[in-house]
């Protein structure tokens, strides 16, 4: 089995947008910014990531009401390749759990 798991903490930077597919499946999309200092080869390195997140299923409807700009969250899920409207590839974090951080 191949692993694909990502845990990322960050601040909600794009307000959640809820959409419902014709099949009745809810999707909550938002973006988070992650900033940290990581150690690489014995040196400190600043890390900055802006990641699009999508939560799917009935629980995402509640999430879309609870998340506001500036909320600190911990998102656990898997990454998948999507394409932007102009065809550029982007990585999206598909959330399986979203935890609010105080």
N, C-alpha and C positions, 0 to 999 in steps of 0.2 A: 504494500500500500504506500502511496506517495503522500507526504505531508504537505499541507498548505494551510498554515495557521498564522495569523498575525494579531498581535495585541498592541494597540496604539492609544496613548493618552493624548489629549489635546483640547483645544478650545473651539467651540462651535463658531464658525466664521460665516457660514451661509445658512440662513434660516431654513428649517425643514420645509420641504414641499411634499405634500401628500398627493398621490395619484392612485386611481383604481383602474385596473385593466378591464377590458370587456368581459373577461372571465371572472371578475370580482376579486382579484388579488390586489391587496394594498401594497404600495411601495412608498417608503419615506426616504427622500434623498436630502442630504445635507453635506457640508464640508467642515473638516476640522483642520486646525493648524497645530502641529507638534513642534516644540522647540526643546532641545536638550544639548548637553555636552556629553560626548561619547569618547571613549578611549580607543585609539587605534594605533597599533605599533608603538605603544608606550607614550603616545602624544594625545593631548586633548584636541578634539575636533568638534566644532559647532555643527549641530544637525538641525535642519529645518525641513519640514515636510508639510505640504498642503495636500490632503487626501479627500477625495470624494467618497462618501459612505452611502450605502443603500441598505435599508432594512426592509424585509419582505414578510408579508403575512399579517394576520390580525393584530399582533402586538405592535406593529409599526404605526397603527392609527393612534394609539395612546402616546407613543413616542413623539409623534408630530405635534401633539398638544403640549408635551412636557418640556421639550427642548426649546431654548431661546438663545439668541446671540449671546456669546460670552460664557455660556455654560461649559464647565470643565467636565469631560467625559472620558471613560475608558471603554474602548470598543474592541471586542474580540470577534474574529471572523476569519474569512478567507479572501484572498485577492483574486480578481478575475480581470481579463482584458476586455475593455469596451472600446468603442470608436466614437470620437466626437462627431459633431455634425459635419465637419469638413474632412472626416476620414482619418484623423490622426489617432493613433492608439493611446489610451490612457488606462492606468491601473485604478480599479475601484475596489474598495474594501466592502465586502458583503457581510454586514453585521449579523452575528448570531446572538450577541449579547451587548447591551449598552448600559453602562453603569454611570450614574451621576457621581461626580467627585466634589466634595465640599472644599 
